[in-house]
Amino acid sequence: MSQARRRQFLLAVGASGLWVSLHAIAQQEKRVLRIGFLGTGNLKSTASWLAAFREGMVALRWAEGRDYVIDERYANGVAQAGPSLAAELIALQPDLLLTPGEAGGSVLAQRTKTIPIVFALGQDPVRIGLAASLPRPGGNVTGLTSLGRDLGAKRLQLLKEAAPRVGHVVLLFEPPQPGSASDVKAIEEAAVRLGMRVTPIGVRQVEDIEPALMRGAALGAHAYIVTQGFLIISQRQAIADRMMGNKIPAIFPGVEYVEAGGLMSYGASYSDNFRRAAAYVDKILKGAKPGDLPIEQPTKFELVINMKTAKAMGFTFSQSVLLQAERVIE
């Protein structure tokens, strides 16, 4: 081999070795990022939301397992379980924390001021101190709202349209939820305008639900309106079954309740909010600060009606209400 060809060969081998070394270093540096998820409900009640979040991540070219993993913890509707679960997640030193609403967001924010936190279904994050403002939340928390307070009045109006003779409505809500008080107030104000009477009944644990429904029946409630709450949604099947058995009409805050057999629901699409939450996670994991990302409102709302339940209850929807429905479950 000539001296010139030997020199070319050695240069080629050296370049190849350098490329292999740089590639190995790059592979070592590419770390799988960790997302901690704190669900205040249970695995079943949250499955469709996390599925939507994963869809959002795929659309942004994130592959689970290759680029990130999710560590999940669930309080199963037990508020007292939140702090210990939050501590577990934070001990794992995740790159980001994801949670449905302000209950989980508040518990996490009390324990870390450095790990970014994203919520997908907030009600009033500014009022409870999770954010300085919607345009500039500041701190380490941001996400999306579900407009719970604003939509509660709309739900009562739709219930009145669906059942014009309803005069007395029992409002099932969760006092521990940060946005519950404002939600109750908005619905009570709407009831005055609509000439209706509302009796709020709070539930704090699973054992409170059956007595609350029994009390509603004893009060002679004509209908129920159910607010957003992670204990309530984790028990949505039992609640829907009981209301259908009693043939009492009810309106719920999300489609998940109607899919479980509830009569009707109106609200922001929780799944769509979780899909959009992926964009926050994408930006933050790429270096954006949570406090600089504006808290956004939902863009997709849906009135969903369960005709199978209506038939079982002997309930008839007016054509005007049916025409407003985005989805009818037969």
N, C-alpha and C positions, 0 to 999 in steps of 0.2 A: 504494500500500500504506500503510495507516495506521501510525502510529508504534508502536502496541501490537503489531500483527502483525509489523512489521519486527523488533521486539525479540524476539518469540517465534521468528522465523526464525533470527536470529543465535544465540540460545541453543541451538536445535536443531543448527545447524551446528557450534557450538563443542563441544557434547556428543558429537556424532558423531566429530569430529576427536580428541577426548580418548580415546574408546573405541578408535579405530583405533590411536592411539599406545600406549595401555596394552596392547592385544592384540599389537602388534609387539614391545613390550618383553618380554611374557610368552613369546612365541615364541622370542625370542633367549635368554631365560634357561633355557628347557627344553632342557637338554643331553642328548644321547644318551650313556648311561652305558656304560662299557667294562669287560668281564669278560675277564680273561686265564685261559686254560685250559692247564694243563700236564699232558699225558698221558704217563705213563711207558711205556705200551704203544704201539700204533699206531692209526691212524685207524679201521681196520676193527674192531679189538677194542673200541673205545670208542664207536663210532657209536650203538649202541642205548642206551648210558648217557646220552649227550648228548641223544638224542631224548627220553628220559624226563625229563631236566632241563628241556628246552624245554616239554614238556607241563605240568610243574609250574609253570613261569613263566606259561604261558597261563592256567592255572587261577587264578592270582593277578593276572590282568589286565595282565601285562607282554607287550608285543609286540616281538619281535625286529626290529631295524631302526628302529623308531620310538622305543622306550624304551631299548634296549640292543643292543650288538653283542658277539660273542665272538671274541677273537683266540686261535687254537689253535696249540699247539706240541706235537710228539710226539717222545719219546726213542726210540721203536721198540725198547724193551726194553734199550737201552744205557745203563747207569747213568752212565757218564762224560759222556753228552750232557746230563744234567740241569742242571748248573750254568750252562752257556752259554745254554740255552733259558730258564732262569729269569731270567737277566740280561736277555735279549731282552724278555721279557714285562714285567719291572719297568721297563725303559727306556721302555715305552709309557705309563707312568703310569696303569695301570688303576685303576678304582674298587674292584675286588675281584678276588681270585685264586681259582680253583676247580681242584681236583685230585682224582683218585680216592682216593689213600691217603696213608700217612705218608711214603713215599719222596719223593713230590712235595712234600708238606707240609713236610718237613724241609729240602729244598733251597731252597724259597721262603722259609721262616722264617729261614734263615741270612742272607738277603739283604735282608729288609725287616721292620721291627718296627712299621710304620705302616699298610701296606696290609692290609686284612682278607683272611684266607685261610680257605676252607671246604673240608674234605675230606668224601668220602662213604663211604669204605670203610676207615676206620682199624681197626687191630687192637688196639694198646695205646698210645694217645697219651700217657697219663700216665707209663708206665714209660720211654718214650724221651724224655720232657721236652718234648713239644709242648704239653702242658696241665698246669696245676697240679693240677686234679682234674676229674672228669667234670661235677659240678654247676656249678662255676665255673672254667672253663678258664684265665681270665686272659689277658693278652697279646692277640695279634691273630689267634689260630687257634681254630677250632671246627668242628663238623661231626657226622658220624655214624660209628659203628663197625660192623664186620661180624661181630664176635664170632668171629674166626678161631680163637683158642686154644680157646674153649669148644666150637666145633663140630667141631674136628678129631677129638676123641675120639668124637663121635657118628657121624662118617663111618666111622671104623674099625669101630664097632659094626654099622652098617648093612652094611658090606662083609662082615663075618663072618656076618650073617644071610643075605645074598644068596649067599654062597659058604662054607658051614660048614666045608668041608675045607681052606680056606686056612690055612696055618700061618706062612708067611714072606711078608712084605709089604715091598716097596721104597717108601720115602717120597721122592718127588721134591719138592725145595724150593729156595728161592732164599736163600742166605746173606746177600746184601746187603739184603734186605727187613728193615725194623726189627722186625717181629713174628715173623720166621721161627724164631728160637731158641726162643721160648716155645711156638710152635705145635708144633715138633718134640718138645719135652719133654712136652707134653700128650698127644701121640699115643703116645709111647714108654711113658708111664705107663699109658695105656689098654690098650696091648698086653699089659702084664704081667697086668692084671686079666682079659683075654680069653684068656690062654694063647697069645699070638701072638708072633712075632719080627719086629721092624722094623729095616730097614737104611736109614738116611737117605743119600741121594745128592744133593749140592748142585749147582746149575747157576748160573753167573754170567754167561754169555753164550750166544748162540744156538748157537755151535759146541760147547758142552758137552752139549747135549741128546741128540744121537745117541750119543755115547760113554756117557752116563748110562744110556740105555735098553739099550745093548749090555751094559753091566756088570750091569744088573739081570737080563738074560737069562742071563748067565754064572753069576750067583749062584743061578740056579734059582728066581727069585721066582715065587710063585704068583699074586700080584696086585700092583697099584700103588695108592697113595693119593697124590693130588697136592694140594699146599697152594696157598693164595692167593699169586699173584705176577704181576707185570705183564710180565715177560719170558715166563713160562710161558703166560699167557693170550694173548699176542701170537702165540705159536707153537702154539696149541691144535689147529689143524687137522692139522698134521704129527704132533703127539703122539698125537692120537686115531687117525689113520690107521695109525701104527706099532703101537699097542697092539691095534687091531682085527686088523691083519695077523698079529700074533703070537698072537692069540686069548687074550690075557691080560686078565682082568677088572680094571677100575680104577674108582675113585670120585673124582670131582672136586668142587671147591668151589662151582661155579656152573653154571647152566643153559646158559651160553654154550658150555661144553665139550661138553655133550650134543647141543646143536644142531649142533656141528661133527662129531658122530659118536661122541663118548665114550659109554661104557656107562651110567653113572649119575652123578648129582650130588646133593649135599645142602648147603644153605647159605642164607644170607640172600639175598633178592632184590636183586641189585646195582641193577637198574633202579628198583626201588621206593625204594631209598636215594637214588638220584640225583634221583628225583621229589621226595622230601622235602627234599633239599638246597636246592631252590628256595625253600622257606620261610625258610631261613637267609639266603639271598641277598636275598630280599624285605625282611626285617627290617633287615639291615645297610645296604642301600642307602637305607632310609628313616630311618636314624640310629641304630640299635641298635649297641652295642659287641660285637664277637665274644666278648670275654672274659666277658661277662655272659650269654651264651647257652649253656645246658647242652649237653654232648655227649650225643646220644641213641643208643640201641641200635636195631637193626632190629626191625621188627614183623611182617615177612612172611618166612616160611621155606618152602622147597619141596624135596621129593624128586622128582627127575625121572629117568625111565627111558627109554632108547632101545631099543625092542623090535626095530627094524630091525637095529641093531648086535648085539643079543643073538642074533637068528636067524642072522646072518652068522658069529658066533663059535661057534654051537652051545651057547649059554649059556641056561639055564632059570631064571627067577626063581620063587621060591616064592610062593604066594598071599598069605602074610602080608606079604611085602615089597611086592608089587603093590598091596595094599590101603592101604599107607601113602603111596603115590605121589600127589602133587598133579597130576602131569601124566605121560602116557605118550605118547611119540612113536612112532607106528606106521610 
